[in-house]
């Protein structure tokens, strides 16, 4: 799926609604698949043709993202598991941030609720602020 999205000639012919439906399924898969799907959501959100499709599918996309964000490790998790979990949560945050920036995303109540109650409040607030700051700094780096 990543290859289809990365090739402009193929991407132009891609039916985005079924593609996004498969992405939503991938968001509930194992950690490696989730992270790939997060990256594809970010890439798709940057494409003008992908934006309305993603906005229309936000309700479907948000629940698996929320589950990833609120997942807790067991107390006996080894350092590698903790690091991997943190990477997965940051990846999900980047995907939510990309979705949050979609045109008309503010019209989807579930997105506002997820950002307000899960990401900007509580234990994830500092991490989400760092992800937002990192994302805001990227355009300046390219200049």
C-alpha positions, 0 to 999 in steps of 0.5 A: 500500500505504501508503494501505491501511495508513493508512486504519483502515476499509480496514486492518481489512479488509486481509488482512495475510499477503499484504500483508506478503509484498508488503512483503518483496518491496519490501524488495529493490526500489530505495532509494525503495521500500525506505524506504517499506516500512521505514516501513510495517513500523514502522507495521504493528508498532504495530498489534496485528493486525499483530504476529503476522503480522510475527513469523511473517514475520520470516525472510522480512523479515530477509534483505533488511533485512540486505542493505540494512544491509551494503551498501557504497558505492563509494569514488568515491561522491559526497556525495549518494550517501553521504547517501542511503545513510546515510538508507536504512541508518537507515531499515532500522535503524528497521524492524529496531528495530520488529521487534525490539520485537514480542512473541515476536520474541526467539524468532526466532534470525535476528533476534537474530543480525542485531541482535547481529552486524550492528547492535550490533557493528562499523561500524554499532553507533554508528548503531544505538545512535543510532536506538535512543536516538531511538526511546526518546526519542519516547514522552517527547516525546509526554507 
